[in-house]
Amino acid sequence: MRFLPEEEQRRLIAACFARSDLTLEQLWMRYFALGGSLGLLELDAYLNGLTALPRVDRDMLAHAVNERLDEVAGPARAPYSHSVRDAKPLHGPLKALVDLLEGAHRAPPERLPAIVAEAGRALDLTIGVYLADYDQRTLVPLRPGAAELDIETTVGGDVFRHAGTTVARDGTLWTVLLDGVERLGVLEIVPGDDADPEDPVLREQCRWLAALLGHLVTITTQYGDGLDSRRRRRHRGSPAELLWQSLPPLTGATESIVVGASIQPAYELCGTVFDYALSEQRAQLALFEAGPRSGSANIAVVNALSAYRAARHDGAPLGDQFAAVGAELAAVPGIPAVTGVVAELDLDSGTLRWLNAGSPGPLLVRGGEVLPATAPARPRFAAGEPPPTAEVRLEPGDLLALHSRGAAETRDRADEPFGGDRIARHLGDDAGELPPEIARRLTRAVLAHSGGEPRQDAAVLVARWLS
């Protein structure tokens, strides 16, 4: 195999990019879709000869340019770091990438493990896929005959909890499986006999393979039940089915904020939902609940969520979002009262503004200390004027949490509520953990307090403002 000198590859990639009729932003989007993790400024610096890139990223960038050159049919192709005898890569990481993409085209979800195995063979790896069940208690293998992994006590579970990568004592490499920033599970990667699991290049290949696979898991789950059925540990009732379909991903992030959520009981969810929307300027957060379980609680909170989203999509200010929810619920006779919070965080200044309707106020965690944020509130969402908007200023690194009344009011067999103090202690002990893990750990504690038989839903929405 002949490897092309790095500077020569850079020069030719830059020349081909100039003929591709792509903007830098368009090139970055294509590179990112292939699993690349570097930022726009880093690519710009590389193309202008100001910095170097790892070989894997150089080849992904070349692949992104070549895709465009194929579309415009004709110009010379950008070179890879090693000689390629065919238009389609025949070996190495690019072959694994192309096989994974082509194998997933129109493939049913059940075929994904076989596609992953074939991509692994191209990298001289044996790959096992584990997906988190909806309770986020176990990691469920897609390979028949493999054992489930407990999230709290196993190496794979530790990798899932910390969204990281580690090498076990037997040389197995474990890495988190992500769709964007949402944790879906983990990959168990056994390198070939001659491979070093500590090799940074191998780790980089595994990282972008995991990122691409995470996208495929999410996409195939949307049009088939094969993977979804593996993640379910028991029957999910129709109210829970409706509410789960209404929820956004459990994790979202931008450069300025990371949001994580958890909600229990996963299979018997009845009357609680959360929502968020992230942009360059702000993070918009909401939580709605319909109190004790009832036959129409799920309909009530879905109506509230729909009215909130419709107002938010129209660009309505926070007070109008609150009023829209109240007006929607007032127009539906006989449904339970809905309580909750709508909030927005200015990502430039750190200013948090919120409106409360009978729900616990936001909790702020700064340096391990929990600072409740109190404000006037309405007892529930109803037609009429919203309450005054409350405001507080966050500092970079602060943790913000919204939680349902059900989380604090969940009782054990001795009729003792979980309580706001326990919630505050769990949040104060976060020790820099990721927001989705803080939320998961807290709702697991609430569920354990109930003895596995909660009378109310427990939901937590956690956000860390980075800057």
C-alpha positions as CSV (number, residue, x, y, z in Angstrom):
1,M,0.0,0.0,0.0
2,R,1.4,3.4,-0.9
3,F,0.6,6.3,1.4
4,L,0.4,9.8,0.1
5,P,2.4,12.4,1.9
6,E,0.2,14.4,4.2
7,E,1.0,17.9,2.7
8,E,0.5,16.6,-0.8
9,Q,-2.9,15.1,0.1
10,R,-3.9,18.4,1.8
11,R,-2.9,20.4,-1.3
12,L,-4.9,18.2,-3.7
13,I,-8.0,18.1,-1.4
14,A,-8.0,21.9,-1.3
15,A,-7.7,22.1,-5.1
16,C,-10.6,19.6,-5.6
17,F,-12.7,21.4,-3.0
18,A,-12.2,24.6,-5.0
19,R,-13.7,22.9,-8.1
20,S,-16.5,21.2,-6.1
21,D,-18.8,24.3,-6.0
22,L,-19.3,23.7,-2.3
23,T,-19.2,26.3,0.4
24,L,-17.1,25.6,3.5
25,E,-20.3,25.1,5.5
26,Q,-21.6,22.6,3.0
27,L,-18.4,20.6,3.0
28,W,-18.4,20.5,6.8
29,M,-22.0,19.2,6.8
30,R,-21.0,16.4,4.4
31,Y,-17.9,15.6,6.5
32,F,-20.0,15.6,9.7
33,A,-22.5,13.3,8.2
34,L,-19.7,10.8,7.6
35,G,-18.9,10.7,11.3
36,G,-16.4,13.6,11.5
37,S,-16.1,15.5,14.8
38,L,-13.9,18.5,14.0
39,G,-15.3,22.0,13.8
40,L,-15.8,24.3,10.9
41,L,-12.8,26.5,11.9
42,E,-10.5,23.4,12.1
43,L,-11.4,22.3,8.6
44,D,-10.9,25.9,7.3
45,A,-7.5,26.0,8.9
46,Y,-6.5,22.6,7.4
47,L,-7.5,23.6,3.9
48,N,-5.4,26.7,4.2
49,G,-2.4,24.8,5.5
50,L,-2.5,26.2,9.0
51,T,-3.0,22.9,10.9
52,A,-2.8,19.1,10.4
53,L,-5.5,16.6,10.7
54,P,-5.5,12.9,11.7
55,R,-5.5,10.5,8.7
56,V,-9.0,9.3,9.4
57,D,-10.4,12.8,9.2
58,R,-8.4,13.6,6.1
59,D,-9.8,10.6,4.4
60,M,-13.4,11.5,5.5
61,L,-12.8,15.0,4.1
62,A,-11.6,13.6,0.8
63,H,-14.6,11.3,0.7
64,A,-16.9,14.2,1.3
65,V,-15.3,16.2,-1.6
66,N,-15.4,13.1,-3.9
67,E,-19.1,12.6,-3.3
68,R,-19.7,16.1,-4.6
69,L,-17.3,15.6,-7.5
70,D,-19.3,12.5,-8.5
71,E,-22.5,14.6,-8.4
72,V,-21.1,17.2,-10.8
73,A,-19.5,14.4,-12.9
74,G,-16.1,14.9,-14.2
75,P,-13.5,16.8,-12.2
76,A,-10.4,15.0,-10.8
77,R,-10.9,13.3,-7.5
78,A,-9.3,14.3,-4.2
79,P,-6.6,11.7,-3.1
80,Y,-6.9,9.5,-0.1
81,S,-3.8,9.0,2.2
82,H,-3.2,5.6,0.5
83,S,-3.6,4.3,-3.0
84,V,-7.1,3.2,-4.1
85,R,-7.3,0.9,-7.1
86,D,-11.1,1.2,-7.5
87,A,-13.7,3.9,-7.3
88,K,-15.2,2.0,-4.4
89,P,-12.7,1.4,-1.5
90,L,-11.8,-2.3,-1.3
91,H,-10.4,-2.4,2.2
92,G,-9.7,-0.4,5.4
93,P,-11.9,2.2,7.2
94,L,-13.4,3.7,4.1
95,K,-14.6,0.2,3.0
96,A,-16.2,-0.3,6.4
97,L,-17.9,3.1,6.1
98,V,-19.2,2.5,2.6
99,D,-20.4,-1.1,3.4
100,L,-22.3,0.2,6.4
101,L,-24.0,2.9,4.3
102,E,-24.8,0.6,1.4
103,G,-25.8,-2.3,3.6
104,A,-28.3,-0.1,5.5
105,H,-30.0,1.2,2.4
106,R,-33.5,-0.1,2.5
107,A,-32.5,-2.8,5.0
108,P,-35.0,-3.8,7.7
109,P,-33.9,-3.1,11.3
110,E,-33.4,-6.8,12.0
111,R,-30.6,-6.9,9.4
112,L,-28.5,-4.1,11.1
113,P,-26.4,-6.5,13.3
114,A,-25.3,-8.4,10.2
115,I,-24.4,-5.2,8.5
116,V,-22.4,-4.0,11.5
117,A,-20.6,-7.4,11.6
118,E,-19.5,-7.0,8.0
119,A,-18.3,-3.5,8.5
120,G,-16.3,-4.8,11.5
121,R,-14.6,-7.4,9.4
122,A,-13.4,-4.7,7.1
123,L,-11.6,-3.1,10.1
124,D,-10.5,-6.5,11.4
125,L,-12.8,-6.1,14.4
126,T,-15.6,-8.2,16.0
127,I,-18.4,-5.8,17.0
128,G,-21.2,-6.5,19.4
129,V,-24.1,-4.0,19.7
130,Y,-26.0,-3.4,23.0
131,L,-29.0,-1.1,23.2
132,A,-30.3,0.4,26.5
133,D,-33.7,-0.8,27.4
134,Y,-36.4,1.9,28.0
135,D,-36.0,1.7,31.8
136,Q,-32.3,2.4,31.3
137,R,-31.5,-0.5,33.7
138,T,-29.9,-3.0,31.3
139,L,-28.0,-3.1,28.0
140,V,-29.7,-5.5,25.6
141,P,-27.5,-7.4,23.1
142,L,-28.5,-7.6,19.5
143,R,-26.4,-10.8,19.0
144,P,-28.5,-13.9,19.9
145,G,-27.2,-15.8,22.9
146,A,-25.3,-12.9,24.4
147,A,-26.0,-11.9,28.0
148,E,-27.6,-8.6,29.0
149,L,-25.4,-6.1,30.9
150,D,-26.5,-4.3,34.0
151,I,-25.9,-0.6,33.6
152,E,-24.9,-0.1,37.2
153,T,-22.4,-2.9,37.7
154,T,-20.6,-3.8,34.4
155,V,-17.8,-2.3,32.3
156,G,-20.3,-1.7,29.4
157,G,-22.7,0.0,31.8
158,D,-19.9,2.2,33.1
159,V,-19.1,3.3,29.5
160,F,-22.8,4.0,29.0
161,R,-23.1,6.1,32.2
162,H,-20.1,8.2,31.4
163,A,-20.6,8.3,27.6
164,G,-17.0,7.3,27.1
165,T,-14.5,4.7,25.8
166,T,-12.5,2.2,27.8
167,V,-10.3,-0.9,27.3
168,A,-11.2,-3.8,29.5
169,R,-8.5,-6.1,31.1
170,D,-9.1,-8.7,28.3
171,G,-8.3,-6.1,25.6
172,T,-11.9,-5.6,24.6
173,L,-12.6,-2.0,23.6
174,W,-16.0,-0.6,24.8
175,T,-17.4,2.7,23.4
176,V,-20.7,4.5,23.8
177,L,-23.2,4.3,21.0
178,L,-24.6,7.8,20.2
179,D,-27.1,9.3,17.9
180,G,-25.7,12.8,17.9
181,V,-25.4,13.3,21.7
182,E,-28.1,10.9,22.8
183,R,-26.9,7.6,24.4
184,L,-28.4,4.6,22.7
185,G,-26.2,1.9,24.1
186,V,-22.6,0.6,23.8
187,L,-20.4,-1.2,21.3
188,E,-18.2,-4.2,22.4
189,I,-15.2,-4.2,20.0
190,V,-12.7,-7.0,20.0
191,P,-9.7,-6.1,17.9
192,G,-7.9,-8.6,15.6
193,D,-4.8,-10.5,16.9
194,D,-2.3,-7.9,15.6
195,A,-4.3,-4.8,16.7
196,D,-3.5,-2.7,19.7
197,P,-6.8,-1.6,21.5
198,E,-4.9,1.5,22.8
199,D,-4.0,2.6,19.3
200,P,-5.4,6.2,18.9
201,V,-6.2,5.6,15.2
202,L,-8.2,2.5,16.0
203,R,-10.1,4.4,18.7
204,E,-10.8,7.1,16.2
205,Q,-12.1,4.6,13.7
206,C,-14.3,3.0,16.3
207,R,-15.6,6.4,17.4
208,W,-16.9,7.4,14.0
209,L,-18.2,3.9,13.3
210,A,-20.2,4.2,16.5
211,A,-21.5,7.6,15.6
212,L,-22.6,6.4,12.1
213,L,-24.2,3.3,13.6
214,G,-26.1,5.4,16.2
215,H,-27.7,7.4,13.3
216,L,-28.7,4.1,11.6
217,V,-30.2,2.7,14.8
218,T,-32.4,5.8,15.2
219,I,-33.4,5.9,11.5
220,T,-34.3,2.2,11.2
221,T,-36.3,2.3,14.5
222,Q,-38.5,5.0,12.9
223,Y,-39.7,2.6,10.1
224,G,-39.6,-0.8,11.8
225,D,-40.2,-2.5,15.2
226,G,-37.2,-4.9,15.0
227,L,-34.8,-2.9,17.2
228,D,-37.6,-1.3,19.3
229,S,-38.9,-4.7,20.4
230,R,-35.5,-5.7,21.6
231,R,-35.3,-2.7,23.9
232,R,-38.7,-3.3,25.5
233,R,-38.5,-5.5,28.5
234,R,-42.3,-5.8,29.0
235,H,-45.6,-4.6,27.6
236,R,-46.1,-0.8,27.3
237,G,-49.7,0.3,27.7
238,S,-51.5,2.6,25.3
239,P,-51.2,5.8,27.5
240,A,-47.4,5.3,27.8
241,E,-47.2,4.5,24.0
242,L,-48.9,7.8,23.2
243,L,-46.7,9.8,25.6
244,W,-43.4,8.3,24.5
245,Q,-44.2,9.1,20.9
246,S,-44.7,12.7,21.9
247,L,-41.4,13.1,23.7
248,P,-38.2,14.6,22.2
249,P,-34.9,12.7,22.5
250,L,-33.7,12.2,26.1
251,T,-30.5,14.2,25.3
252,G,-29.9,17.4,23.3
253,A,-26.9,19.7,23.1
254,T,-25.3,22.6,21.4
255,E,-21.9,24.3,22.0
256,S,-23.5,26.3,24.9
257,I,-25.8,23.8,26.7
258,V,-26.4,20.1,27.3
259,V,-29.9,18.9,28.2
260,G,-30.8,15.5,29.6
261,A,-34.1,14.1,30.7
262,S,-35.5,11.0,32.3
263,I,-39.1,9.8,33.0
264,Q,-40.5,6.9,35.0
265,P,-42.2,4.5,35.0
266,A,-41.1,3.9,31.4
267,Y,-43.7,1.2,30.6
268,E,-46.6,2.7,32.6
269,L,-46.2,6.4,31.9
270,C,-49.6,8.1,32.4
271,G,-49.7,11.8,32.6
272,T,-46.3,13.6,32.4
273,V,-44.3,15.0,29.5
274,F,-41.3,17.2,28.9
275,D,-40.1,19.2,26.0
276,Y,-37.1,21.4,24.9
277,A,-35.9,23.3,21.9
278,L,-32.3,24.5,21.4
279,S,-31.0,27.3,19.1
280,E,-28.0,29.6,18.8
281,Q,-29.7,32.2,21.1
282,R,-31.8,30.2,23.6
283,A,-32.8,27.0,25.2
284,Q,-36.6,26.6,25.7
285,L,-37.7,24.1,28.3
286,A,-41.1,22.8,29.5
287,L,-42.7,20.2,31.7
288,F,-46.4,19.3,32.1
289,E,-48.1,16.9,34.4
290,A,-51.7,16.0,35.1
291,G,-51.4,14.9,38.7
292,P,-52.5,11.5,40.0
293,R,-53.1,8.8,37.4
294,S,-56.4,8.9,35.6
295,G,-57.9,7.7,32.4
296,S,-57.6,11.1,30.7
297,A,-54.4,12.4,32.2
298,N,-52.4,11.4,29.1
299,I,-54.8,13.3,26.8
300,A,-54.6,16.4,29.0
301,V,-50.8,16.6,28.9
302,V,-50.6,15.9,25.2
303,N,-53.0,18.8,24.6
304,A,-50.8,21.0,26.8
305,L,-47.7,19.9,24.9
306,S,-49.3,20.5,21.5
307,A,-50.5,24.0,22.4
308,Y,-47.0,24.9,23.8
309,R,-45.2,23.6,20.7
310,A,-47.6,25.4,18.4
311,A,-47.1,28.7,20.2
312,R,-43.3,28.2,20.3
313,H,-43.1,27.3,16.6
314,D,-44.9,30.6,15.9
315,G,-42.2,32.5,17.8
316,A,-44.6,33.5,20.6
317,P,-42.9,35.0,23.7
318,L,-42.9,33.0,26.9
319,G,-46.1,34.6,28.3
320,D,-48.0,33.8,25.2
321,Q,-46.8,30.2,25.3
322,F,-48.2,29.9,28.8
323,A,-51.5,31.5,27.8
324,A,-51.8,29.3,24.8
325,V,-51.6,26.2,27.0
326,G,-54.2,27.6,29.4
327,A,-56.6,28.5,26.5
328,E,-56.2,25.0,24.9
329,L,-57.0,23.2,28.2
330,A,-59.9,25.5,29.0
331,A,-61.5,24.5,25.6
332,V,-61.6,20.8,26.5
333,P,-64.2,20.0,29.1
334,G,-63.7,17.3,31.7
335,I,-60.0,16.8,31.5
336,P,-57.8,16.9,34.6
337,A,-55.9,20.0,35.7
338,V,-52.5,20.3,34.3
339,T,-49.6,21.9,36.2
340,G,-46.0,22.6,34.9
341,V,-43.4,25.1,34.0
342,V,-42.4,26.8,30.8
343,A,-38.9,28.4,30.7
344,E,-36.3,29.9,28.4
345,L,-32.6,30.4,28.9
346,D,-30.7,33.1,27.1
347,L,-27.5,31.4,26.0
348,D,-25.5,34.6,25.6
349,S,-26.2,36.2,29.0
350,G,-27.3,33.1,31.1
351,T,-30.6,34.8,32.0
352,L,-33.3,32.2,32.9
353,R,-36.9,33.3,32.6
354,W,-39.8,31.1,33.6
355,L,-43.6,30.9,34.4
356,N,-45.0,28.4,36.9
357,A,-48.4,26.8,37.1
358,G,-48.5,24.8,40.3
359,S,-45.2,23.0,39.8
360,P,-42.0,23.0,41.8
361,G,-39.8,25.8,40.6
362,P,-36.5,25.4,38.9
363,L,-33.5,24.3,41.0
364,L,-30.1,25.7,40.3
365,V,-26.9,23.9,41.3
366,R,-23.7,25.9,41.7
367,G,-20.6,24.4,43.2
368,G,-22.6,21.6,44.7
369,E,-25.0,23.9,46.4
370,V,-28.7,23.8,45.4
371,L,-30.4,27.1,45.1
372,P,-34.2,27.0,44.7
373,A,-35.6,29.6,42.5
374,T,-39.0,30.8,43.8
375,A,-41.5,33.0,42.0
376,P,-45.3,33.7,41.9
377,A,-47.3,30.9,40.3
378,R,-50.7,30.0,39.2
379,P,-52.2,26.8,40.7
380,R,-52.6,25.3,37.2
381,F,-52.8,26.2,33.5
382,A,-56.0,28.0,32.8
383,A,-57.4,30.7,30.5
384,G,-56.5,34.3,31.4
385,E,-53.4,36.3,32.1
386,P,-50.2,34.4,32.9
387,P,-48.4,35.0,36.2
388,P,-45.5,37.4,36.4
389,T,-42.3,36.2,34.6
390,A,-39.6,35.2,37.1
391,E,-35.9,35.7,36.2
392,V,-32.5,34.7,37.6
393,R,-29.0,34.9,36.2
394,L,-26.9,31.7,35.8
395,E,-23.2,31.4,35.8
396,P,-21.2,29.2,33.4
397,G,-21.2,25.6,34.6
398,D,-24.5,25.9,36.6
399,L,-26.9,23.1,36.5
400,L,-30.6,23.8,36.0
401,A,-33.3,21.2,36.9
402,L,-37.0,21.0,36.4
403,H,-38.8,18.1,38.1
404,S,-42.4,17.0,38.3
405,R,-44.5,17.1,41.5
406,G,-44.7,13.4,41.1
407,A,-41.0,13.0,41.6
408,A,-41.2,14.7,45.0
409,E,-44.5,13.2,46.0
410,T,-43.8,9.6,45.2
411,R,-44.2,7.6,48.4
412,D,-42.7,4.4,49.8
413,R,-44.6,1.6,51.5
414,A,-44.4,3.5,54.8
415,D,-46.2,6.5,53.0
416,E,-43.0,8.7,53.2
417,P,-42.6,10.9,50.2
418,F,-39.3,11.0,48.3
419,G,-39.3,14.7,49.0
420,G,-37.6,17.8,47.6
421,D,-34.7,17.4,50.0
422,R,-33.7,14.1,48.5
423,I,-34.0,15.6,45.0
424,A,-31.7,18.4,46.0
425,R,-29.2,16.0,47.5
426,H,-29.1,14.0,44.3
427,L,-28.6,17.1,42.2
428,G,-26.0,18.5,44.5
429,D,-24.0,15.2,44.2
430,D,-23.7,15.4,40.4
431,A,-19.8,15.7,40.5
432,G,-19.7,16.9,36.9
433,E,-21.8,14.1,35.5
434,L,-23.6,14.5,32.2
435,P,-27.1,15.9,32.5
436,P,-28.8,12.7,31.0
437,E,-27.0,10.6,33.6
438,I,-28.0,12.9,36.4
439,A,-31.6,12.7,35.3
440,R,-31.4,8.9,34.9
441,R,-29.9,8.4,38.3
442,L,-32.5,10.6,40.0
443,T,-35.6,9.0,38.4
444,R,-34.1,5.5,39.2
445,A,-33.8,6.6,42.8
446,V,-37.5,7.8,42.8
447,L,-38.6,4.5,41.3
448,A,-36.7,2.5,43.9
449,H,-38.2,4.6,46.7
450,S,-41.7,3.6,45.4
451,G,-40.8,-0.1,45.6
452,G,-41.3,-0.2,41.8
453,E,-45.0,0.7,42.1
454,P,-45.3,4.5,41.7
455,R,-48.6,6.2,42.0
456,Q,-47.4,9.2,40.1
457,D,-45.0,9.8,37.2
458,A,-41.6,11.1,38.0
459,A,-39.9,13.3,35.4
460,V,-36.6,15.3,35.5
461,L,-35.3,17.8,32.9
462,V,-31.7,18.8,33.6
463,A,-29.6,21.4,31.7
464,R,-26.0,22.5,32.1
465,W,-25.2,25.9,30.8
466,L,-21.6,25.9,29.5
467,S,-21.1,29.5,28.5
